[in-house]
Amino acid sequence: MEKMREDLKEITDQHEKFKFVEGTNTNEPKVTHIRETSSTLEAQIIGRSDEKGEILASLIDRMTEDITVLPIYGIGGIGKTTLAKMVYNSSHFKEYAQVWVYVSQKFDWKAIGNSIISQLAEKEERKHTEMQMIHNSLEKILDNKKILIVLDDLWEGDESRLEILMDMLRVGKGGNVVVLVTKRDEGIAKKISTIQPYKLAPLTDEMCWSIIRQKSAFESRGNKEQLEHIGKDIALKCAGVALAAKSLGHMLKSMKFREWESVRDSDIWNVSSLKDASSAHVLASLKLSYSVMPSYLKLCFAYCAIFPKGHKIVKDDLIHQWVSLGFSNWQFSEKYISQRLGLSFLEHSKSPSTIKLYDEDITLLTMHDLVHDLARSVMDDEILVSGKGDSIEGSCYHYALLDDCSKPLGMESSKIRALRFVHCDKIKIHDVLFSSNKSLRVLDLSECSMHKLPDSIGVLKQLRYLNAPRVQDATIPNSITWLSKLMYLSLRGSPAILALPKSIGEIEHLVYLDLSDCSRIEKLPESSGRLKELVHLIFQIALALELINRAEGTIDSLINYICSNLSNMEHLDLSQNNMRSIPESICNLRKLHTLNLAKCVHLKEIPGSIGTMDSLKFVDINGCWIISKAPQLGSSALSLPHFGVQPGDGHSSSNLVLLQYMDPMVLKLSKLENVKSVEEAQRINLTGKKILEDLKLEWTPNAERFVDHKILMENLVPPSTLKKLEICGYSGVSFPAWLVLDQLPNLEHLVLRGMANLEEWTTSHSNGERHVLAQLEINDCPMLRMKPLPPKARNWMISNSANVLSSWEEFTGPHTNATSSFCAVPTTLYVENCNVPLYQWRLLQHLPSLTCLHINGSVDLTGSPEVILTSLLSEDSKARRQRLGRTAKMAEREQLATQKATSVVLQKNGITAALVRRINLPQTTCPVSL
């Protein structure tokens, strides 16, 4: 590593000396930005569908038991977590509260219990420290509830400790708790299971080859005939492990024929000290991918060993640390992360955070255990890790991960350049902790108890990065201003701080300052005007009620000061503040690139002059509910979440391409008729926007278009994370193939509006389990017909879309739509302005658990009521009565009474059209306006 740093410094010096310009080298693997690759298969999982079905079948048989524990075991990297996620996201568990806990090698049953409580409790609770307190809380939460819990990556093997964990999960009564556990060891799996543990077999060689084909963009290669047999040989070396196939596939993407041969014939496949051949092949494939990395990328990867295994890494924080250590600059760091994501050396963290430490819009990353092991092995002689048994005497450690901040570090640690503390939230920082760490460049105190920032911080003259959140003292030591090389300073979450040091301007190289939730800071010191390199300021404040009135004037004066004195500002985050307007002085920031105003719920207006700021490229007004209209920005700028497409002049592209590097949670696209080419849609790569949850696609009715609506929509494929989708003004006759509920597993709310030409929608390709929507709205789609069956939804809202109600085959058999889930889904149907007589509403025959029907508008209610009785008195209804102990005669009498009452309701046109079924109340009528 030391040699690598020296080589890197020499290269950098030559680069500056000879004034080299950025270019390409054909011998260097290309670093491709993840948003520049258009791979709609990224969200697809190859294999494991059969395994998912087998696990679901095992669980279905035990749905009446209080608790079911099913371990999934197998070697590292084989896909245990992926399979658990497939089950977790299955529609079978839509009725269940869900919890995901990453356990890891450091077993802490209290942390597991608190994580479950924090994810299930209706209101935020304090962390419990006693076993009885945890049991009491869990008992309240788990009683009479349906809950799915995933314990991912459990290593603990001690039976007594595992028994404590199992006792904790058994406290609930009368409900159904399903626990999935992923682990590597079969013996431990058998100790905790209540049913037969599931051993996950390796993928077939053909599946590994399919993954390699996908990741290497094999189909786009001109010489694929010559490469195929080599690729299949490489797939054999993956030993059925998905992680190995992913890493190799991405590595092969940029390689030529001879390099594919070199990978196949590499000696690394023959070198292994592991007994398990599959694990050996995984590590060999990872080492091979590491060996072909350019030196700068190796350095960035190896540094990640400083994070604990399973840690959620904040992407921007990681980049700031790389920059502070001289490994990279900001521009290239984004590319490095994309490269490592492609290699599976980094992954997007999708599992819920156990503690609400992070904002919704940040990007979290994590590393697979085996990848982390590789990073630690590369850094073995350079990183000091608490508990590993390392002796610091005579060593030359440059990085440290420690768990005790209560005593000063000795002279032996003087060469440490990056220091991170973990599990120190109850340990007070020693006053002279850093007195001997003169080489320190990166210091992360985010997991320390920050009663007060020690004065000794001032001796760290080389410090570039300081993360010191949640300071509980009212003052920051003046010695912090001695850190003249400091570039990154975060004091977020420190409402006790009253002011920054008066001489803060002496930190002349400060680039990034985070004062989020430092709500008592009323003004910036006058010297802060000297912070000429400060380009990124975060002043996000979630205000307490008693501070709101005072803070309104405070934030106004702060903004005016910033605009008048910090003219080099490029990124200004004022989200969640209480301001009602933005002052005109904002236009003084002539270099401002990004303005974040998200969740400023009292903000009414933004000055129109903001449109004259040529540098401004992005304004976020998501959650600014009372803004009268979105700001009018230049053609090269964008405002989110509402984004109107502008066509551009002449042959230039539309402004849609500005979304290429955005990754929002909410995106409302309008005026899509102005998109000028399919390539523009491909460039923004919606599939790659991994945190997108709410998407609207809207075309202006009857407007001229550049691209056919269906062709354009085929290239606007959303990610699997999507929860809400709204489509308006689409003029196609049918939807593209991606709009099937099987491919949008997390979708909860779907809106189809204003599509007069739409005739057909294939809702699902699956004949088995069916996706369950919370709400389905269909408005002004008069020609629409769905096949093969209507989707499952708890709430249907149909307006001016009569064909949806009537265009179904006559129902003759059992309710097949009801048998594809654990239980039928209670359904409410709202209908408005549909002129089809009620007896023709064949949709009702496909809603076996209709509980409530609301009709607004003029509807012919005369005619035979059988169509609705079929729905209200389904076999499911009868079965429920029998389960409640009712006799056949009682059930028959109820059915006749309901039929008679319902018939009367239907004959009294204009009195009611709301029918509510209850097991112990055959029918109820509710007045409704017709």
LOVOMI-649287 format. One record per residue (C-alpha): z, y, x. Coordinates in steps of 0.1 Angstrom, whole numbers, plus 5000, padded with zeros to 4 digits. Layout:
BEGIN
ZYX...
//
This chain:
BEGIN
500050005000500850245029497450165045495850235011497450575008496350665043492750565035492850755003494151075020491351045046488651015019490151315001490151525033486451435040485551505004486951865007485651915043482051825035482151964999480851644984479851664947480551404922477851134920477350754917477350464941475550154931477949944950481050074932482049934898481450204872484450344854483350364818485250574793486450354764484950594738481550564754481350194747480250114712481649764706482249694669483649354679486549514696488749454666487449104661489448804673487548494685489148174673492648124659491648144622492347774618495747814635496548104613495747894582497947614594500947844600500548004566500347664550503647564567505347874555504047854519505847524514509147684522508948014503512047914482514347874512516748154523515448154559512547984577512248004615508847904629508447934667504947954682504947834718502447794746501647934781501448304789498248474779497048204755497348424724500748374709501248744701497748774688498348484664501648634653499948964646497348784625500048624604502048954603498949134589498048864564497848964528500248684520502948904533502049224516504949184492507349144522509149404542508049364578509749394611508349354646510749324676509749284712512549084728511449024764513348864792516349094788518048934758520349174738521149054703522749384695519449564703517549314682519949364653519749744655515949724657515749524625518149764608516250074619512949934606514349814572516950074564515850334538517650614558518150634596521450474607523450514639523250234664525949974658527949844687530149574671528949234658530649274624529049614618525649474625526349174603527549404574524449624576522049324578523749154549523049464527519449484539518549114537520249014505517748924477514849054498511548914510511348994547509048884575510548924610508548864643510548814675507948854701508348704736511748544734512948404768516648334762517547974766521347974763522247794731525347994723523548324726520648184705523148074679524548434677521048544670520348284643523748364626522748724625519548644607521248414582523648664567521348754537521548544505519248494476516148624494513448484516513548564553510648434574511048454611508148404635509148364672506748364701507848204734506647984762509247714764509047414740512647324744513947664733511447664705513047344691516547474694515947764670513347624646514047524610510647364607508347194632507547444660503847524664502247454698499347684704496547494720494047654745490847804732487747584736485447654766482847774741485348034727486148154762482448194768482148394735484848634747483148674780479848744763481449004741483349184769480549174793477949314769475949004777473349034749472149364763471349224797467749164807468548854829470848674804468848344806469648314843473248424839474248204810474847884829476948074855478848244827479647914811480947784845483148084848484448024812485547674823487847844848489648034820491447714810491347814774493348134779492148444761493648694785491748544814488448554795488948914785489749034820486848834836484348944809485049314814484849274852481449094849480049374828479149594858478149304881474749174892473448824894474748754929478148894920478448654890477748374914480448504938483048514910482148154900482348024936485448234947488048044967490748214947490347944920491647694945494747874956497747824934501447754938502047704901502547354886500847464853497047464859496447704830498847964842497447934877493948004863495148304844496748454875493748374896491448554871493748854871493948864909490148834910489749134887492349324908490549244941487249404930488949724918488250034939491150144960492050444939492350214908494449954926496950234935497150354899497549994886500249894911502350194902502850064867505249804882507850084880508050034842510249754829508449454814507449524778508049894781505950134759504250364783503250714770499750754782499951134790503251084809501650814830498751034839501151324848502951084872499750964888498751334894502151424907502051134932498551244944496850924931494351104909493551414889493651444851489951404846489651074865492950944852491550924816488750714830491150484850493150414818489950324800488950094828492249914827492149884789488849714793490249474819493149394796495449524824496649774798496849734760497349974731500849924717500449844680503849694673506349934656508650124679512150004676513550354682511950664668511550834702507850924699505651154679503050994656500051134675500851014710499150714726501450424736500350154761501949834772501249554798501049184792503848994810501448824834499749154842503149304849503949014871500749084891501649454895505149354907503749104932501349374946504249624950506849364961507649534994507449884980509549884948513249854945514349694912517949674901519249314896516449164917518749114947516849344970518649475000517949845006519149845042516249875067513649885039510950125032510950144994508750414979509450344942512650254924513750124890517550154888520150104861523050304875523050684878526850724882526850724920524850914946521850744963522350675000520250785029518450445027516650574996515350895013511750775013511650694976508850904960509250794923512550714906513150584871516450494855516850244826519650154803521750444814522150614780525950574782526350654819527051004830524851134858526651194891526751554902525251484937523051194926519951334944521451484975519551254999516251204981514251464998510851284994511151244956508051354936508551184903511951174885512351024850515751064834514550984799517050694795520050874810522951034792522151404800525451574794524351824821521551854845523251834880522952124904521851884931518451874914517552184935517351984967514351794956511852034972508951794968509551714931506351754910507451574878510851604860511451434826514951534815515151524777518251554754520351784777523651844759524752144779523952504769522552594803520052464828521152504864519552794883518852554911515952414891514052724900514052624937511552344928508552554937506152254936507252134902504252084879505651894849508951984832510151824799513451934783512451814748515151724723517751964737518952194709522052284728520152484754520452854747518052984774515952904804517053034838516153394843514153314874512053044859509053224870509653114906508352764897504952914904503052574902504352474868501452344847503252164818506352274799507752084770510452264750510152064718513252084696514952334719515552524688518152774701515852924727515053254711512953404739511353324772512653504803510653804816509853614848507953344829505053584829504653484865503853124855500153184861499352814864501052724831498352584809500152344786503152464765504852264737507252444715507452204686510552244665511852034636514252304623517652244607518052424574520552674587518152784615515152834593515553204584516553304619513853094635510953254616511353584634512153404667508953204667506853514658508253704688507853394710504153364701503553734707505253704741503153394750499953564739500753884759502053724791500653374796496953444795495953124813497252904785494852624776496952394753499452544729501552324706503352504679503552214655506352174629507452534632508452754604505953044609504053174579501153324599499553334633499453684649496153844659497453844695496553474697493053594706494453724739494453364751490853364763491153024780492852854750491252514744493652344720495852484693498252244675499652374643500252034626502952014599503652384599504252354562504852724555501752844574499553034549496853184571495153194604493453514616489653504611489253644646490153304660486453214655485553464682487453264709484653084728487052864747488752724716487552374710490252214688492652334661494952084644496052194609497051844596499951884572499552264567499352214530499252574518496652714541494052874518491052764539490352604572489552844601485952924607485352814643482352824666479752544665481252384696484752374682486452154657489352174633491251864622491851674600489051844580485851834599482551974584479451854601477052134612473452034620472852234652469752434660466252294666466351954683470051974693472551724679475051804652478651894660479751544650479651444687482651674693484851394678483851164707487151214726489451274696491751004683493451144652495550964626493851154597490151244597488251404567484451414574482351624551478751734549477651404566474051474555473951714585474251424610470851424628470751084643472350734643473150784680475551064671477550834648477550564675478850814702481950904682482850534680485150534650486050174658487650274690490050534674493050304674495550524656493250634628494950554594493350784569489550834567487251024543483451004544481751264522478151364516477151674496475551564463471751604462471651764496468751694520469651454547468451374582469651004582469650754554473150724539473450344544472050344579474550624589477450444572476550124590477450304622480650464610482750154613486450234611489150054631491249774616494250014616492850204586495250234556493350474534489550514530487750754507483950754503482351044483478751124475477250824491473650764477473050404488472450124464474949894483477549934510477149814546478549474556481749624572483049744538484649414529488449384525488549094550487649324578490149604569493449404569495749704567493849894540496150004512494350274493490550284486488750564467485050544457483850874441480551024430478050754437475550744409473150504427475650254439474949914422476649644443479749594464480649264481484349294482485148984503483548714523486548494521487148224495490748174506493448444508492648774493493549124504495949314481495449694478498149924466495650144448491950124440490250434425486650424412485350754398481750844387480150514398478450414365476250144380478749974402479149594401481549404424481149044436482148764440485448874423487249204418489549294446493249254441495049584436498449684421496949994406493450034393492050374383488550374367486850684355483250724343482450384357481850164327479949894345483049804365484749714333482049514316479649364343481449034349480548684340482148544309485448394318485748024311488047864336491447914352492348234370490948154404491748504415495348444410495648124430494748274463498148424470501748314469502148474435500048674411500049054417501449264389498649514380498449844362495049964349494250324341490850394324489350724316486050824299484450484296482350434265482250054265484149884236487449724246486249374236483549404263486049474291485549144309487349284340490649214321489948844323490148864361493549044361495948754354499048974358498149284339501449454330500249794318497049944304496550314300493450454283492450824282489450934262487550804232487350424233486350174206489449964201488249764172487049404175488549084187491649124208491248784226489948954257493249124264495348844252493748614278495048844304498548904289499148534281497748364312498848024324500948214350502948374321503548034305504647884338507148154344508748104309509047734316510647804350513148014331514147714310512347794278511247514255507547454246508347564210510047884222506947964243504647894214506648114191506548394217502848364221502148384183504548684180502748864209499348784195500248924160501849234175499049294199496449254171498249524151498349754181494549714186493749774150495650094149493050294167494550614181498250514180498650344214496650154239499450084264500549724265503449624287504349254291507849134300509048774301511948854278510149124258506748994246505249334239506149694241504049994229504050334245502350634229499450774248496951054242493550914232
//
